[in-house]
Each structure stands twice: as C-alpha cells, then as structure tokens.
Amino acid sequence: MNPRRLSLFAVVLCALLAASSTHAQAPGNPILRGRITDATGAPVAGAVLEIKGTRLRATSGEDGSYRIEVRPGSYTLVVKRIGYGPEERKITVPGPETEGEGLDLTLASAPVPMEPLEIAGTWSLIHARGFALPVADLSGDRLRNGATVSLARAIEGLAGVHDLHTGEQIGKPVIRGMTGARVLVLDDGLRMEDYSWSEEDGPSIDARLADRVEVVRGPASVLFGSDALGGVANAIPRSVFADTPEQAGSHFGQEAYLSSNNLEFGGAFLAERRDTGFGWRVFGLGRKGDDFKTPSGKLENTGFGAGNGEAMIGKRGASGSWTARYARYSGEFKLLEAGDSAAAGEGGGPERKAGDDRVQLSTMRHVGGIRLEARGQWQRHSLIEVADEADSTGAPIPGSETEQFNLLLSTVSLELLAHHGKGRFSGTLGFSGQLQKNDTRGPIPMVPDADVRSSGVFALERVDLGRMSLLGGIRGDFREVQADSNAGLGLAAETRDFRELSGSLGAVYDLRNGCSLRANVGRAWRAPTLFELYTNGPHLAEERYEIGRRTLAPESGIEADAGLRIARARVSVELNGFYSHIRDFIYLAPTGAFQGPLRVYQHEQAKARLAGGEISADVKPGGSFTIHSRLDYTRGQNETLHEPLPLIPPLHGAVGLERGFRGGSLGASSAGLELELVAKQTRLSAFDVPTAGYALVNAEAGVRPNLGGQQLRIDLRVRNLADRPYRDYLSRYKEFALDPGRNVTLRITRGI
C-alpha cells in the first residue's frame, strides 16, 4: 500500500469514527468510576469490584480509584477486600455514577472477610495499599485479541514492556530494558521454572489461558527472591468460583481464529461449572502456523504448532478455600538459522520441541485475625532440539533429522504465608523453598546435570497514616547449585552457593481528586543461570559458540522509582521515572576466536546502570471516543567498558483513537486505529546490529451480535496495515531477515 493510499485510508477511517451520532443509535458504553476509602477517608487499594450477574470485574488502584465500562441497565455493584466487610450498592447506568463525579464507596473494617478473595499468594501483596512500584494490567478485549502463543507478544502494548523475539512464536518479556533471567514470570502467582533464560526460548505460558496479565515494573526480589531484578509478569487464570449466586451454573464456550500472514489458525474449548462454594473448569486450545511472510517474501522454517490447556477444581467457604490446577504447554517451533533467510525449504533448519506440565495446589485458612496460605507446585519442563544432518558441503540432508540436545528440568516449589492486620498496621511473614533437578541428555551437553536448592524468608509491613501509606520489607535468600562432572563440557563436579539480602521501602501519598504520588527504593538480585555458568556449545540460530564462566558472581542492583498517577472522569495518566545501578551485570562478549565457522562468545561481568521512564494516558474527549497513548525510553550503560548495554529498546511510542458504538443488529461494537512509532537505536554496544526507526499503522474492529440468544464476539485485527518493510531492534533475526508484513486476524468467540 503506497503512502497516498495509506493516508486516504486513515482519513476515511477517522472520518467514520468521528461521524455524527446518527450513524449509531447511542454513544458507547458509560464508564463507572470512583474511589474506595476506609472509615478514616484513606484510599483502599486492591479492592475487588464486581457487577452482579456479569463477568465485569476491576481492582482499585493505589489511590483507591477504579473504572469499569458498563452497558446501560440496572445493576448491583459488590466491593470486597481482605480486612473489610463487603459493600453492595444498587446503580443505574447511565446515571450520576457515570455522568457526574463518580461513585465513591467506604468500606468498614472487619477482621475476617465474608468470603476468601481470589488474589492469593505472594502476588496478593502487589495489590496491598502502599505498594509503591508501578503495576500495569492487560485483560478483556485487549488481552483476548492480542493473545498469541508468545506471552511477551501479548503484553508488549503496555508502556515500558517489549518483546525480545525469535520469529513470531518465541519471545521474552523486556521490562525497562531487562529481559531473560532478570524478569520473573509467574503462572497464577507461582514461579515459572523453564529454559526461557536460554537465548532462543520464551516462557511456557499461553496468554489465552489467562483472564488477565499483570506486570510489575521494577525490582521485586523482596517478594520473590532471585530473578525479579527488572520486573515481574504474572498470568492470572479466571477464578473457578462464581462471585454471586446469579452467576452459578454450567457454562460452555468456543473460539476460532485465522491469521493471514502465516496462515495461522486455532481453536479453543471451555467447559466449566461455577458455584459460590465449588467450581471446576477445563480449558484447551490448539494453534498451527506456517512460515511467516515479510514484504520481501516468505521465511522458510519459521512455522510452529502448539497445544495448551488447563484443568482446575476448587472449594471454598467462610473460613477458607482450596484449589487444584493442572496446566499443560507443548509446542514445536522451527528456527531460522542465521544467514539462511532463504533456507533450503521444509526441514532445512533446527526445530525446538518444548513440553511443560504443572500441578498447582493452594489452600487458605483463617485462624483468628491471621490469614494463612500454603501454595505448592510441581513442574516438569522438557526442551529438545532436532535438526537435519549436514553433508560434506554443510548443506542439510533431507530426512536425516537427528536430536541435537535434550534437557529436562524438574522443580518442586513451596510457599507459606501468614497475613495479619490490626488498625493502621498490617503485614505478611513468608517462606519459600524450591528443589530442582536438571538432566542433560542427547549428544550435545548444553549444561551439566545439576541439583539446585533454594529457600527464602521475608517480612513485609505496612502502616497507613491517613493520606499516606508506607510499605517496607526485607528478605534473605539462599541458593545452592551442585553441578555434576561432564567431560563434554570440560567440567569437574563443583558446588556453588549464593546468599543475598533484598529490601524495599516505599510510600504512596494521596493528593486527592484522583491524584497520587508514589516513590520506592529497592534492592534486588539474581543468581547466574546454568547456561551462564557452564554452557559450552553452538547456538545455531544466533550463529555463535557460547562459553560460560564458572566464577560468575550474582547480579545485584538498587533502583529508585517515582511516579504520578491521575485518575479523573475523562483523563487517566500514569507517569513514571527510574534509575537503576547494577553490580556484576552479566553479558556476552566476543573473544575474537572461532569454533569452526562460529564466532566464540563468553559471559563477562561489569557495572551497569539503567535510567528512563514511561508515560501512558487515556483521554475521553467526548461522546464515545477514547484516545490511547504511551511512550517509554530506557538508557543503558556498561560502566566498565564505557559503552551502551546491548539490546536496550529504543524510544517507543503509540497513539490510537477508538470509538464505541451501541445498538442495532450488531450489538455493541467498536473500531480503532493506532500509529506505532519506534525510533532508531543510536546507542549500540560493540556487537549490536543497528536498525532504522519505523512507523506502523494498526487497526481493529469488533462487533457483539446476539444470535439465537447467544452473544458472539467477532473481532478483526490488522497489524502493519501498510505492509511496511522494517527490522525491529529486538528481533533476533534482524541481521538477516525483515519482520513480518501485514497480518489480518479474524477471531470469533462465544462464551470465553
């Protein structure tokens, strides 16, 4: 599509969005908003708001503010928060709650809530009033329409969050310039232990299984220990319980989708029974994608197939609850080899086979004024790479596929928590423990067999001082790595142990009128991974040979973070800034040697600092229009080498216009247009590959028709509308391949 046609399309679409209300029967859905406070007038964060008889749900922010988009009608709003009695209020939409200053509610203190809440485990502390790190979330249509087999791809639209990707199917979350083992990924609040810290693998979570994904930007080791240096991403499944008796009953749902670029297609099926005291769910989905296409042609050996799902059961009462969940992630992902953008065809490159099984058990009990929680997880993660054998010229021999390496990681985790609260003071004492075994199988030993033992204890205390809340915590961690001898790696048996302290101190100050200030200082750390310590082998997709360093020290960093949040009737703004100094930052550096045709790289350490910030804003200028915008920037510096850190995202921003419609045979509907702008990264490390800046136009539209008494969701999403050729700086294929061209995705959903 040439620029003139693109401009014409944009003008026409914007004209349609701005058309008079005669083209729709009524404006878009009203926004229910307000603040939750306690009896002293102090804001209550982490309160769960639910609209009875619907699936609408929201959580109040650190300043007590909330917002829920509601279709016109009469409803009952229910508000619940641990430590407070539930509050119910009859509302009419539209009405003063959506047209005036909003609906403010006051919660009365109660030692034991009427029902346990579903935000459980250590992650529940993220929603505690006084938690001073910025938290962003993705849910509803934004998550559903963007959910792919890659969790990082699904959440990259959040300010300060990006995707370090190997093709379209594999990606790692990048938070404020940090990725891999510096970003901790959780599944329903429990640690994911897989090989996503290796170069060509991502977290074993399908974002479509999540009801919402929440992201903490900044150090959170005081809660989670090692790896939460740059931030945390948590994929939270839908509750297995009905929130009200009106929602109880059996439920079935289906979904199908098709994408044009790589002819990707997939489907999902949901079956569940939800009651207020008992529930179960089975949710499964499958995906299959061919090689993806760039504006210059198709890239061979970039397809994938995946089958993922979960089964969950639970029971709860006034004194406690328990849940059990099984989750499965499996897929086969083809990898384009470096320098092979026009590969020899099907089967001409390596292929990764990943399998992940998790069993999660959780229980919660109230004993007097103490809430006790116990959570455990068993995880088995398998990663296998296969490739065709090469002939004497180095060309692959069709049909000669053999196993290159085979890794198996088995992990058992335990978390014990005791929450207390009385008056202005509340807090948590916690313990976490983990046993892990790594088995190296196959002809290429990427890392040695190893046993890892970890444990940690922490204390977190919060005090509410009227308009100000203070939160402080301290944690101690111990980790021991016992590596077996391995002749292929030239490694003798050895034991490494790491002992680290983490801490944080933060404050949130309510400026009133929907505004709040926050500040936090925290210390976080991470232990070196097995790959960084012991790897000694080729990485074909990166065209390099990597060597670990057995003497690596743990990374540790101190970060200062501050922000302003504004939540008004028509304007919502979040502005954050941070500065982080990291000691013993681990990075790969070329040695100047070669192993066959591959350049040799070895892990080194240095002092590093990162600084930057992000801003996001939603503005409702009038009627049913909404303007979305975001902007983020991170500057990273290797202070030892006096050069920029590698793979730091460049300045990135986006602005979009959305309009909602209501009424007619298509039911509630919406349409939107977004312009995504990415600058050229001019701060390059010695072995970074430069890429040019680019601009992409994205569009989406959706309708909600009611057919035969069943509401359908039909969504159309277009990525790179103009089919523009570009290379993303965070693509691992950028040196030898373009990023994907135009991709149109049609998704039809019922009941999911």
C-alpha positions in Angstrom: 0.0 0.0 0.0 1.6 3.3 -1.1 1.7 6.4 1.2 -1.1 8.1 -0.7 -3.5 5.2 -0.3 -2.5 4.8 3.3 -3.2 8.5 4.0 -6.6 8.2 2.2 -7.4 5.1 4.3 -6.5 6.8 7.5 -8.6 9.9 6.7 -11.6 7.8 5.7 -11.4 5.7 8.9 -11.0 8.7 11.1 -14.0 10.3 9.4 -16.1 7.3 10.0 -15.0 7.3 13.7 -15.9 10.9 14.0 -19.2 10.7 12.2 -22.3 12.1 13.9 -24.2 10.0 16.3 -26.9 9.5 13.7 -24.8 6.6 12.4 -25.2 4.9 15.8 -28.2 4.6 18.0 -26.4 5.8 21.1 -22.9 6.6 22.4 -20.5 3.9 23.6 -20.8 2.2 27.0 -20.6 4.6 30.0 -17.6 4.3 32.4 -18.4 3.7 36.1 -15.7 5.2 38.2 -15.0 6.5 41.7 -12.8 5.8 44.7 -12.8 3.3 47.6 -11.8 4.6 51.0 -11.9 3.3 54.6 -13.7 5.0 57.6 -10.8 7.5 58.0 -11.0 8.6 54.4 -7.8 6.9 53.4 -7.8 5.1 50.0 -8.2 1.3 49.9 -6.1 -0.3 47.2 -6.6 -3.9 45.9 -10.4 -3.9 46.5 -12.2 -6.2 44.0 -15.3 -4.6 42.4 -17.8 -6.9 40.7 -21.0 -6.3 38.8 -23.5 -9.0 39.9 -24.9 -11.1 37.1 -22.0 -10.2 34.7 -18.3 -11.1 34.3 -17.3 -7.4 34.8 -14.6 -7.0 37.4 -12.0 -4.4 38.4 -9.4 -3.8 41.1 -8.9 -0.4 42.8 -5.6 1.3 42.3 -3.1 2.5 44.9 -5.1 5.7 45.3 -8.4 3.8 45.7 -9.6 4.7 42.2 -11.4 2.3 39.9 -13.1 2.3 36.5 -15.5 -0.2 34.8 -17.1 0.0 31.4 -20.7 -1.0 31.8 -23.6 -1.4 29.3 -26.8 0.6 30.2 -29.0 -1.0 32.7 -29.7 -1.6 36.4 -27.1 -3.5 38.4 -25.7 -4.4 41.9 -22.1 -3.4 42.5 -20.3 -5.5 45.0 -17.0 -4.4 46.6 -14.8 -6.8 48.6 -11.4 -6.5 50.2 -9.5 -8.6 52.7 -9.7 -7.0 56.1 -13.0 -5.2 55.3 -16.7 -6.1 55.2 -18.3 -6.4 51.7 -20.2 -3.4 50.4 -23.2 -3.6 47.9 -24.8 -0.7 46.0 -27.6 -0.6 43.5 -26.7 1.5 40.5 -28.4 2.6 37.2 -26.3 3.2 34.1 -26.3 5.8 32.7 -26.8 7.8 35.8 -25.0 10.0 38.3 -22.4 7.3 38.9 -21.2 7.6 35.3 -22.2 11.1 34.4 -21.1 13.1 37.5 -18.1 12.8 39.7 -18.5 9.1 40.0 -19.4 6.7 42.8 -17.2 6.8 46.0 -17.6 3.9 48.5 -16.5 3.5 52.1 -15.5 0.1 53.4 -15.8 -0.8 57.1 -13.0 -2.8 58.8 -13.8 -6.4 59.5 -11.3 -9.0 61.0 -12.4 -11.8 58.6 -14.0 -11.3 55.2 -17.3 -13.0 54.3 -15.6 -14.9 51.5 -11.9 -15.5 50.7 -10.7 -13.4 47.7 -9.1 -15.0 44.7 -6.0 -12.8 44.6 -3.8 -15.3 46.5 -0.3 -16.0 47.5 2.6 -13.5 47.5 1.1 -11.8 44.4 -1.8 -10.5 46.6 0.7 -8.2 48.3 1.1 -6.4 44.9 -2.4 -5.1 45.4 -1.8 -4.0 49.0 -2.3 -0.4 49.7 1.2 1.2 49.9 2.8 -1.0 47.3 4.8 1.7 45.6 6.1 0.1 42.3 4.1 0.7 39.1 1.7 -2.1 38.2 0.1 -2.4 34.8 -2.5 -5.0 33.7 -3.9 -6.4 30.5 -7.4 -8.0 30.4 -10.6 -8.2 28.5 -10.7 -7.5 24.7 -7.1 -6.1 24.7 -5.7 -9.4 26.1 -8.0 -11.7 24.1 -7.4 -10.1 20.7 -3.6 -9.9 21.3 -3.2 -13.3 22.9 -0.7 -15.4 20.9 1.4 -18.5 21.8 4.0 -16.0 23.0 3.2 -14.3 26.3 5.7 -11.5 25.6 4.0 -10.7 22.3 0.6 -10.4 24.0 1.8 -7.8 26.6 4.2 -5.7 24.6 1.5 -3.0 24.2 2.0 -1.9 27.9 4.2 1.1 28.4 7.7 0.1 29.3 7.2 -3.6 28.2 8.6 -5.0 25.0 9.3 -8.3 23.3 12.7 -9.8 22.5 11.5 -12.2 19.8 12.8 -15.1 17.7 10.2 -15.0 14.9 6.6 -14.6 15.8 6.2 -17.7 18.1 9.0 -17.2 20.7 9.5 -14.1 22.8 10.8 -12.9 26.2 9.2 -10.0 28.1 11.5 -7.0 28.2 10.7 -4.6 31.2 12.7 -1.4 31.3 15.5 -2.8 29.2 15.9 -6.0 31.2 14.9 -9.5 30.0 15.7 -13.2 30.3 16.6 -14.2 33.9 16.2 -10.5 35.0 12.4 -10.7 34.5 10.5 -13.2 36.6 7.4 -14.8 35.0 4.7 -16.3 37.2 1.7 -18.5 36.5 -1.1 -17.7 38.9 1.5 -16.2 41.3 3.8 -19.2 41.2 7.3 -19.2 39.7 7.8 -20.5 36.2 10.9 -22.6 36.0 11.9 -23.4 32.4 14.7 -22.7 30.0 13.4 -19.3 28.9 16.6 -17.8 30.1 18.4 -19.5 27.2 18.7 -17.4 24.0 16.0 -18.9 21.8 13.2 -19.8 24.2 10.4 -18.0 26.0 8.1 -18.5 29.0 5.9 -21.6 28.7 2.6 -19.8 29.1 -0.1 -19.3 26.5 -1.6 -15.9 27.2 -5.1 -17.0 26.0 -5.4 -19.2 29.2 -5.1 -16.0 31.3 -8.0 -13.9 32.5 -5.6 -11.0 32.9 -1.8 -10.4 32.9 -0.3 -8.1 35.5 3.1 -6.6 35.2 5.3 -5.0 37.9 7.9 -2.6 36.5 10.9 -2.5 38.9 12.7 -4.7 41.4 10.5 -7.1 43.4 13.1 -9.5 44.9 11.8 -8.7 48.4 8.7 -10.7 47.5 10.0 -13.3 45.0 13.8 -13.7 45.6 16.2 -14.3 42.7 15.3 -13.1 39.1 12.9 -10.3 40.0 15.5 -7.7 39.2 13.8 -5.8 36.3 10.2 -6.7 36.9 7.6 -9.5 37.2 4.8 -10.6 34.8 2.0 -12.7 36.2 -0.5 -14.6 34.1 -3.7 -15.0 36.2 -6.4 -17.5 35.2 -10.1 -16.8 35.7 -11.5 -17.7 39.1 -13.0 -21.2 39.3 -15.8 -19.9 41.7 -18.9 -17.9 40.9 -18.8 -14.5 42.5 -22.6 -14.4 43.2 -25.4 -17.0 43.2 -26.7 -15.3 40.0 -23.5 -16.4 38.2 -23.7 -20.0 39.3 -24.2 -22.7 36.7 -22.6 -24.7 33.9 -21.0 -22.9 31.0 -19.5 -23.9 27.7 -17.6 -21.7 25.2 -15.8 -22.0 21.9 -13.4 -19.8 19.9 -11.8 -20.0 16.4 -9.4 -17.7 14.7 -7.4 -17.3 11.4 -4.4 -15.1 10.6 -3.4 -14.2 7.1 0.3 -13.7 7.3 1.4 -17.2 8.2 -1.9 -18.9 7.6 -2.1 -19.4 11.4 -5.3 -21.0 12.7 -6.5 -22.2 16.0 -9.4 -23.0 18.2 -10.3 -23.2 21.9 -13.0 -25.0 24.0 -14.1 -24.2 27.5 -16.3 -26.3 29.9 -16.9 -25.3 33.5 -19.2 -25.4 36.5 -19.1 -22.5 38.8 -20.9 -22.1 42.2 -20.1 -19.7 45.0 -18.6 -22.6 47.1 -17.4 -25.1 44.4 -16.2 -25.0 40.8 -14.3 -26.8 38.1 -13.0 -25.9 34.6 -11.4 -27.5 31.6 -9.9 -25.1 29.0 -7.9 -26.3 26.0 -6.7 -24.7 22.8 -4.6 -25.6 19.7 -2.6 -23.4 17.3 -0.8 -24.1 13.9 1.1 -21.6 11.9 3.0 -21.8 8.6 6.2 -19.9 7.8 5.7 -16.1 8.2 6.0 -13.7 5.3 7.8 -10.4 5.2 7.2 -7.7 2.5 10.1 -9.2 0.6 8.9 -12.8 0.7 8.4 -15.9 2.9 10.9 -17.0 5.5 11.3 -20.8 5.5 11.4 -22.8 8.7 9.6 -20.3 10.9 6.3 -22.2 11.4 5.0 -23.7 14.6 2.3 -25.9 16.2 1.2 -25.8 19.9 -1.4 -27.4 22.1 -2.1 -25.9 25.5 -4.7 -26.1 28.3 -5.6 -26.3 31.9 -8.0 -28.2 34.3 -8.9 -26.7 37.7 -11.1 -27.6 40.6 -11.8 -25.8 43.9 -13.9 -25.5 47.0 -14.3 -22.6 49.4 -16.3 -21.5 52.5 -16.4 -18.8 55.1 -13.2 -20.0 56.8 -11.0 -20.9 53.9 -10.6 -22.4 50.4 -8.5 -24.8 48.4 -7.9 -25.1 44.6 -6.0 -27.6 42.5 -4.9 -26.9 38.9 -3.1 -28.7 36.1 -1.6 -26.7 33.2 0.0 -28.1 30.0 2.1 -26.2 27.5 3.6 -28.0 24.4 4.8 -27.0 21.0 7.1 -27.5 18.1 8.9 -24.3 17.0 11.0 -24.1 13.9 14.0 -21.8 13.9 15.5 -19.8 11.1 19.3 -20.2 11.1 21.5 -17.1 10.9 22.3 -16.2 7.3 19.6 -18.5 6.0 16.7 -16.1 5.1 16.0 -18.2 2.0 16.5 -21.6 3.7 16.6 -24.8 1.8 13.0 -25.4 2.5 10.9 -27.5 4.8 13.0 -29.4 7.3 16.1 -27.3 6.4 16.7 -25.8 9.9 16.6 -26.6 13.6 13.4 -27.2 15.5 12.7 -26.8 19.2 10.2 -29.2 20.9 9.0 -27.8 24.3 6.8 -29.6 26.8 5.7 -28.2 30.2 3.5 -29.8 32.9 2.5 -28.0 36.1 0.4 -29.2 39.0 -0.5 -26.4 41.5 -2.2 -26.8 44.9 -3.3 -23.8 47.0 -5.1 -23.6 50.4 -6.1 -20.7 52.6 -7.5 -20.7 56.2 -8.5 -18.0 58.7 -7.3 -18.5 62.3 -8.5 -15.7 64.5 -7.2 -12.5 62.8 -4.5 -14.3 60.9 -4.9 -15.5 57.3 -2.7 -18.5 56.5 -1.8 -19.6 52.9 0.1 -22.5 51.6 0.8 -22.9 47.9 2.8 -25.6 46.1 3.8 -26.5 42.5 5.3 -29.5 40.7 6.7 -28.6 37.3 8.3 -30.8 34.6 9.8 -28.9 31.7 11.4 -30.6 28.6 13.3 -28.9 25.8 14.6 -30.8 22.7 16.3 -29.5 19.6 16.4 -31.6 16.4 18.0 -30.7 13.0 18.9 -32.4 9.7 22.4 -33.8 9.4 24.7 -31.9 7.1 26.6 -33.3 4.1 30.3 -32.6 3.3 29.4 -29.2 1.9 27.4 -28.2 5.0 24.0 -28.4 3.3 21.2 -30.2 5.2 20.4 -33.8 4.2 16.5 -34.0 3.8 15.0 -36.7 6.1 18.1 -37.1 8.2 16.7 -35.3 11.3 18.5 -36.2 14.5 18.4 -35.0 18.1 20.9 -32.3 18.9 20.3 -31.8 22.6 17.7 -32.9 25.2 17.1 -31.1 28.5 14.7 -32.0 31.3 14.1 -29.7 34.3 12.0 -30.9 37.3 11.1 -28.5 40.0 9.1 -28.6 43.3 8.2 -25.3 44.9 6.5 -24.4 48.2 5.2 -21.0 49.6 3.9 -20.4 53.1 2.4 -17.1 54.1 0.9 -15.6 57.3 -1.0 -12.3 56.9 -2.1 -10.1 59.8 -3.8 -6.8 60.1 -5.0 -4.6 63.0 -5.7 -0.9 62.9 -3.2 1.0 60.9 -0.8 -1.8 60.7 -0.8 -4.9 58.5 1.9 -7.2 57.2 3.0 -10.6 56.0 5.6 -13.2 57.0 6.6 -15.6 54.3 8.8 -18.6 53.4 9.6 -20.1 50.0 11.5 -23.2 49.2 12.5 -25.0 46.0 14.2 -28.2 44.9 15.2 -28.5 41.2 17.0 -31.2 39.1 18.4 -30.6 35.7 19.0 -33.6 33.5 21.1 -33.2 30.3 20.5 -35.8 27.7 21.3 -36.1 24.0 24.6 -35.8 22.1 25.3 -32.1 22.8 25.6 -31.3 26.5 24.4 -27.7 26.7 24.7 -27.6 30.5 25.7 -30.3 33.1 23.4 -32.4 35.2 22.7 -30.2 38.3 20.7 -30.0 41.5 19.6 -26.6 42.8 18.2 -25.9 46.3 16.7 -22.5 47.1 15.0 -21.0 50.2 14.0 -17.6 51.3 12.2 -15.8 54.2 10.7 -12.4 54.2 8.8 -9.9 56.2 6.6 -7.1 54.9 4.9 -4.4 57.0 2.5 -1.7 56.0 1.3 1.3 58.0 -1.5 3.6 57.0 -1.1 7.2 58.0 -4.2 8.8 56.6 -3.4 10.1 53.2 0.0 8.4 53.2 0.8 4.7 53.2 4.3 3.3 53.9 5.5 -0.2 53.0 8.8 -1.7 54.0 10.2 -5.2 53.6 13.3 -7.3 54.0 14.2 -10.8 52.6 17.0 -13.3 52.9 17.7 -15.9 50.2 20.0 -18.9 50.0 20.7 -20.9 46.8 23.0 -23.9 46.3 24.0 -25.3 42.9 25.5 -28.7 42.7 26.8 -29.4 39.2 28.0 -32.9 38.2 31.1 -33.5 36.2 30.8 -33.5 32.4 33.6 -34.5 30.0 31.8 -32.9 27.0 31.8 -29.5 28.8 35.3 -30.0 30.3 33.7 -29.6 33.7 34.6 -31.2 37.1 32.0 -31.6 39.8 31.5 -28.5 41.8 29.2 -26.7 44.3 28.3 -23.0 44.2 26.2 -21.2 46.8 24.7 -17.7 46.9 23.5 -15.8 49.9 21.7 -12.5 49.3 19.6 -9.8 51.1 16.8 -7.9 49.4 14.8 -5.0 50.7 12.5 -2.2 49.8 10.9 1.0 51.2 8.1 2.8 49.5 5.4 5.4 50.1 2.2 6.4 48.4 0.6 9.8 49.0 -2.9 10.6 48.1 -3.2 14.1 46.6 -7.0 13.7 46.4 -9.1 14.5 43.4 -7.9 11.2 41.8 -4.2 12.0 42.0 -1.5 10.3 43.9 2.3 10.3 44.2 4.5 7.3 44.9 8.2 6.6 45.5 10.2 3.4 46.1 13.8 2.3 46.7 14.6 -1.4 46.4 17.5 -3.8 46.3 17.1 -6.9 44.1 19.3 -9.7 42.8 19.6 -12.8 40.6 21.8 -15.8 40.6 23.7 -16.8 37.4 21.8 -19.3 35.3 23.2 -22.8 34.5 23.8 -21.5 30.9 25.8 -18.5 32.1 27.9 -20.7 34.4 28.5 -23.8 32.3 27.4 -23.6 28.7 30.0 -24.7 26.1 28.4 -25.2 22.7 27.0 -23.8 19.5 23.9 -21.7 19.2 22.9 -22.1 15.5 20.1 -19.6 15.4 22.5 -16.9 16.7 25.4 -18.1 14.6 27.8 -18.2 17.6 29.5 -20.5 20.0 28.9 -19.7 23.7 31.1 -20.4 26.7 30.0 -19.9 30.3 32.1 -18.7 33.2 32.1 -20.8 36.4 33.2 -17.9 38.6 30.3 -15.6 37.9 29.0 -13.7 40.9 25.3 -12.9 41.4 23.9 -9.7 40.0 22.6 -7.2 42.4 21.1 -3.8 41.9 19.5 -0.8 43.7 16.7 1.1 41.9 14.9 4.3 42.8 11.5 4.7 41.3 8.9 7.5 41.5 5.6 8.3 39.8 2.5 10.3 39.5 -1.0 8.9 38.8 -4.0 10.9 37.7 -7.5 9.2 37.5 -10.2 11.7 36.6 -13.6 11.2 35.0 -12.2 11.8 31.4 -8.5 11.6 31.9 -6.3 8.8 33.2 -2.5 9.4 33.2 0.5 7.5 34.7 4.0 9.0 34.6 7.0 7.0 36.0 10.7 7.5 36.2 13.5 5.2 37.4 17.3 4.9 38.0 19.0 1.6 38.5 22.6 0.7 39.3 23.6 -3.0 38.9 26.7 -4.6 40.1 28.2 -7.6 38.3 25.9 -7.3 35.3 26.3 -10.4 33.2 26.7 -10.0 29.4 28.1 -11.9 26.4 31.2 -10.6 24.7 33.2 -11.8 21.7 36.5 -13.4 22.4 38.0 -12.9 18.9 38.3 -16.7 18.5 36.3 -19.1 16.2 35.0 -22.6 16.8 34.7 -23.8 13.2 32.6 -21.2 11.3 31.1 -19.8 14.6 32.4 -16.8 16.4 33.1 -17.6 20.1 31.4 -15.5 22.9 32.0 -15.8 26.6 30.0 -14.5 29.6 31.6 -11.5 31.4 30.5 -9.1 34.2 30.6 -5.4 34.6 29.0 -2.5 36.4 25.9 -1.2 34.7 23.2 1.5 35.1 19.8 2.0 33.5 17.6 5.0 33.6 14.4 6.1 31.9 10.7 6.2 32.3 7.3 5.7 30.7 4.0 7.6 30.4 0.6 6.3 29.4 -2.7 8.2 29.1 -6.3 7.5 28.2 -8.4 10.5 27.3 -12.2 10.6 26.6 -12.7 13.9 24.7 -16.4 13.4 24.4 -19.1 11.0 23.3 -17.9 7.5 22.7 -14.3 8.4 21.6 -11.2 7.4 23.5 -7.6 8.4 22.8 -4.9 6.0 24.0 -1.2 6.9 24.1 2.0 5.6 25.6 5.7 6.5 25.4 8.8 4.9 27.0 12.5 5.2 26.9 15.4 3.4 28.6 19.1 4.3 28.5 21.5 1.5 29.5 25.3 1.9 30.0 28.1 -0.6 30.6 30.2 1.5 33.1 33.1 -0.9 33.0 33.5 -0.8 29.1 32.1 2.8 28.8 29.7 1.7 26.1 25.9 1.2 25.8 24.4 -2.0 27.1 23.2 -4.4 24.3 19.5 -4.9 23.3 18.1 -1.9 25.1 14.8 -0.9 23.4 14.9 2.5 21.6 12.4 5.3 22.2 9.0 3.7 21.6 5.5 5.3 21.4 2.0 4.8 20.1 -1.2 6.9 19.8 -4.6 5.5 19.0 -8.2 6.6 18.5 -11.1 4.3 19.3 -14.8 4.7 19.0 -17.5 2.6 20.5 -21.0 2.0 19.1 -24.1 0.6 20.7 -27.4 -0.8 19.4 -28.5 -2.2 16.1 -28.4 -5.8 14.9 -24.6 -6.0 15.6 -25.0 -5.1 19.2 -22.1 -3.2 21.0 -19.3 -2.6 18.5 -16.1 -0.6 18.3 -13.4 0.4 15.8 -9.9 1.8 16.3 -6.8 3.0 14.6 -3.3 3.1 16.1 0.0 4.7 14.9 3.1 3.0 16.4 6.4 4.9 16.3 9.8 3.4 17.0 13.0 5.4 16.9 16.4 4.3 15.6 18.6 3.0 18.4 21.8 5.1 18.1 23.3 3.8 21.4 24.9 0.5 20.3 27.2 -1.9 22.0 30.3 -3.2 20.2 28.4 -6.2 18.7 24.9 -4.8 18.3 23.3 -4.7 14.9 21.8 -1.3 14.1 18.2 -1.0 12.7 16.4 2.0 11.3 13.4 3.6 13.0 9.9 2.8 11.6 6.2 3.6 11.9 3.4 1.1 11.7 -0.3 1.6 11.3 -2.5 -1.0 13.2 -6.3 -1.2 13.2 -9.0 -3.2 14.8 -12.8 -3.5 14.9 -15.3 -5.7 16.8 -19.0 -6.4 16.9 -21.1 -8.3 19.5 -24.1 -9.7 17.7 -26.8 -11.7 19.6 -27.7 -14.7 17.5 -30.3 -17.2 18.8 -30.0 -15.9 22.4 -26.2 -16.3 22.3 -23.8 -13.4 22.2 -20.9 -13.7 19.8 -17.7 -11.7 19.7 -16.4 -11.1 16.2 -13.1 -9.3 16.1 -10.8 -8.2 13.3 -7.3 -7.0 14.0 -4.7 -5.8 11.4 -1.0 -5.5 12.3 1.2 -3.5 9.9 -1.7 -2.3 7.8 0.6 -0.8 5.1 2.7 -3.9 4.8 5.8 -1.8 5.6 9.2 -3.5 5.5 11.1 -3.0 8.8 13.5 -4.6 11.2 12.7 -4.4 14.8 15.7 -3.8 17.1 14.6 -6.6 19.5 14.3 -9.2 16.7 16.9 -12.0 16.8 16.5 -12.3 13.1 17.2 -8.6 12.4 20.6 -9.1 10.9 19.4 -11.3 8.0 15.6 -11.0 7.8 12.8 -8.5 7.9 10.0 -8.6 10.4 6.5 -9.8 9.3 4.4 -7.9 6.9 0.7 -7.2 7.0 -1.2 -9.7 9.2 -5.0 -9.8 9.4 -6.6 -11.8 12.2 -10.3 -12.8 12.4 -11.5 -14.1 15.7 -14.9 -15.5 16.6 -15.7 -16.2 20.2 -18.7 -17.5 22.2 -18.6 -17.7 25.9 -14.9 -17.4 26.6 
